[in-house]
Each structure stands twice: as C-alpha cells, then as structure tokens.
Amino acid sequence: MTPDYPVPLSWYRRFHRATSALAQCGWFVAENFWPADWLQNLRAAMGDPLARQGYQAAGLGRGAGRQIDADYRNDTIRWLDGADPVEARYLALMQAYRQLLNRRLFLGVADYECHFASYPAGGFYRRHVDGFRDLRARVVTTITYLNADWQAVDGGELLLYAPQEPQQILARVAPCAGTFVTFLSEDFPHEVLPAARRRDSLTGWFRVRPLA
C-alpha cells in the first residue's frame, strides 16, 4: 500500500536535521522528536504483542535461511503494511525522510520496511550490524521508541559502536518515548541491553533494490 498522507513542512525540517547528521558522522539521535499525540496513536496501533494477531518471534536472516535464536535476540515483531491509518501516516513520514536522504545524500534508497518490536523484561539483542551476508540492501536504519515513563533503572539502552573501534561506544540511548535514532545500517554495530520491563519500538530500514 502506498501511504496517502500530506506531510507538513515541519516534518521535513525535522528530517533535515537527521540527514545533516548522517552526512557529517553517519548517525543521529534526538529526544522528543515525536509529539505526544503521535506516540499515543502509535502505542494504540501496536496493541499487545502477546494478544494481537500478526506478531511472531524475531529471527535472524531472511527467507529459507531465517532462524530463531533466543540466545541472540528474543523480541517479538509485527511488520507494518499500511492498512491501519496510524501506520499509514507513519509510513508516509518515512517516505518524506526517504526523499531527503536521496536528495541530500544521493543514497538511491527505494523501499522502506518497518516493524513493531517488543522485548519482554530481560529481553536483549546482542551486538550486530543491520545487514545480511548475501544481500547488501539495507542502507539506513530508523528507530522510534514508544516507552512512556522510562527510567534509568529500567535499562534497555541501545549501544551504538564506532565502525573502526570495536570497544568505542558512540552513543548510549535510553529507549524513552519520543526518541528517534537513525544511522547508516552497515557501518555501525549496535546492541540492545536487557531491560527491567517491556521495551517497545518501531524499527525500520531504507533499502536499495538489488540488481537483477
């Protein structure tokens, strides 16, 4: 489904900040990027991953090579298709971001895929890079956090590592509601630390289409 939602100019200004940061250093983190009404609607659209149809255990790899490994990651996901009006508006905003990425960074990204991700208490995702061994398609990662009243003692931080310095942490991001994270997918290793309570997000990737 092609999202049909008029994107206000103010959102292009927000994403302009993100593309400027990607051009300079390859990553961007902004607290309070998403307004409260957006977060409320997105949380409602997400629902309860334990009760709502369409959620599945997250895996590693794609297609026939997909595997479930709870020792590596143990989140539950549901892919967005744009059928829900709230999801469609979110996807429309991501299309606006895609236009700026191509206009300003000449990345040639053509597609966007996105899912809700929910980690249970104690959930984690070990250090990894957003790419597949046999398919170099993901170019830019996006993360929108949905967790209201998140406290430091809740843990669950995203750690973003320097590309050439495996032990250097560039950013330690608390998954507070409204925080937006975006970075070049194949350049920055990252991991999700265990949290003391359920941890929710919208995670997506801008992709290039493989050559035939």
C-alpha positions in Angstrom: 0.0 0.0 0.0 1.3 3.5 -0.9 0.8 5.8 2.1 -1.5 8.7 1.3 -0.9 11.4 3.9 0.0 15.1 3.4 3.4 15.6 5.2 3.6 19.0 6.9 6.6 21.2 6.2 7.6 21.0 9.8 8.4 17.3 9.4 10.7 18.0 6.5 12.6 20.3 8.9 12.9 17.6 11.5 14.2 15.1 8.9 16.5 17.8 7.5 18.3 17.7 10.9 18.7 13.9 10.6 20.1 13.9 7.1 22.6 16.7 8.0 23.9 14.5 10.9 24.1 11.4 8.7 26.1 13.4 6.1 28.5 14.6 8.8 29.0 11.5 11.0 26.6 8.7 9.9 24.3 8.7 12.9 21.7 10.9 14.6 19.8 10.7 18.0 17.1 13.1 19.1 15.0 13.1 22.2 11.4 14.3 22.0 11.5 14.0 18.2 7.9 12.6 18.1 5.0 14.6 19.5 2.9 13.1 22.4 -0.2 12.5 20.2 1.8 10.6 17.6 3.3 8.4 20.4 -0.1 7.7 21.9 -1.6 6.7 18.5 1.4 4.5 17.7 1.2 2.7 21.0 -2.5 2.1 20.4 -1.8 0.7 16.9 0.9 -1.6 18.3 -1.5 -3.1 20.8 -0.4 -6.0 23.0 2.1 -8.3 21.2 1.1 -11.2 23.5 -2.6 -11.0 22.4 -2.7 -9.4 19.0 -2.6 -11.4 15.8 0.3 -10.9 13.4 3.2 -11.0 16.0 5.9 -13.5 15.7 9.3 -14.3 17.3 12.0 -12.3 15.6 14.5 -14.3 13.7 18.0 -14.0 12.1 18.4 -13.9 8.3 15.7 -14.0 5.6 13.7 -16.5 3.6 14.8 -20.1 3.8 17.9 -19.0 5.9 15.8 -17.5 8.7 16.5 -18.9 12.1 15.1 -18.3 15.6 17.9 -17.9 18.2 16.6 -16.7 21.6 20.2 -16.6 22.9 21.0 -13.9 20.3 17.7 -11.9 20.3 14.3 -12.5 21.9 12.0 -9.8 20.7 8.6 -10.2 19.1 7.8 -8.3 15.9 4.9 -7.4 13.6 5.6 -5.8 10.2 3.7 -2.7 9.1 1.7 -2.9 5.9 0.0 0.5 6.0 -3.5 -0.9 6.3 -4.0 0.8 9.7 -4.4 4.6 9.3 -1.9 5.4 12.0 0.6 3.1 10.5 0.0 4.6 7.1 0.7 8.1 8.4 4.0 6.9 9.9 5.0 5.2 6.6 4.2 8.5 4.8 6.5 10.4 7.1 9.2 7.8 6.4 8.7 8.4 2.7 9.4 12.1 3.3 12.6 11.2 5.1 13.5 8.9 2.1 13.1 11.7 -0.3 15.5 13.9 1.7 18.0 11.0 2.1 18.1 10.6 -1.7 18.1 14.4 -2.4 20.8 15.3 0.1 22.9 12.1 0.4 22.3 10.5 -3.0 21.7 7.1 -1.4 19.3 5.8 -4.0 17.1 4.1 -1.4 13.8 2.9 -3.0 12.0 0.9 -0.4 11.2 1.0 3.4 10.4 -1.9 5.7 9.4 -1.4 9.3 8.1 -3.5 12.2 6.9 -3.0 15.8 9.4 -4.7 18.1 8.6 -5.7 21.7 11.2 -7.0 24.1 10.0 -8.7 27.3 11.5 -7.9 30.7 15.1 -9.2 30.4 14.9 -9.0 26.6 18.0 -8.2 24.6 19.6 -8.2 21.1 23.3 -9.0 21.0 25.8 -6.9 19.1 25.2 -7.0 15.4 25.1 -5.0 12.1 21.9 -4.4 10.2 22.7 -6.4 7.1 22.6 -9.8 5.6 25.6 -11.8 4.4 24.2 -12.5 1.0 22.2 -9.3 0.4 23.6 -5.8 0.9 20.3 -4.0 0.7 19.7 -2.1 4.0 21.2 1.4 3.9 19.7 3.5 6.6 18.2 2.3 9.9 15.4 4.1 11.8 14.2 3.5 15.4 11.3 5.2 17.1 10.9 4.5 20.8 7.4 4.2 22.4 8.1 3.6 26.1 6.4 6.1 28.4 7.9 7.0 31.8 11.1 5.1 31.1 13.6 5.4 34.0 17.4 4.9 34.1 16.9 1.9 36.3 14.8 0.2 33.6 17.9 -0.3 31.5 17.3 -1.4 27.9 19.7 1.0 26.3 20.8 0.9 22.7 24.6 0.9 22.4 26.0 2.3 19.1 29.6 1.4 18.4 32.2 3.2 16.3 32.8 1.4 12.9 36.6 1.1 13.3 36.9 1.0 17.1 35.0 -2.1 18.3 35.2 -1.0 22.0 34.3 2.6 21.5 30.7 3.4 22.3 29.4 6.4 20.3 26.0 6.6 21.9 24.1 5.0 24.8 20.5 5.7 24.1 17.7 5.2 26.6 14.5 3.9 24.9 12.4 6.8 26.1 9.1 7.6 24.3 9.7 10.1 21.5 13.4 9.4 20.9 14.3 8.9 17.3 17.5 7.2 16.2 18.8 6.8 12.6 22.2 5.7 11.3 23.9 4.1 8.3 22.9 0.5 8.6 26.0 -1.4 7.6 28.5 1.0 9.2 27.6 0.9 12.9 27.5 -2.2 15.1 24.9 -1.9 17.9 23.2 -3.9 20.6 20.1 -3.8 22.9 20.9 -4.2 26.6 18.5 -6.2 28.8 15.6 -4.1 30.3 13.8 -4.4 33.6 10.4 -4.1 31.9 8.8 -4.5 28.5 10.5 -2.3 25.8 8.7 -1.3 22.6 9.9 0.4 19.4 9.3 0.9 15.7 12.3 -0.3 13.8 12.8 0.1 10.1 15.2 0.2 7.2 15.5 2.1 3.9 16.7 -0.3 1.2 18.1 -0.3 -2.2 16.7 -2.7 -4.8 19.1 -5.5 -5.8 20.3 -5.5 -9.3 18.6 -8.1 -11.5 
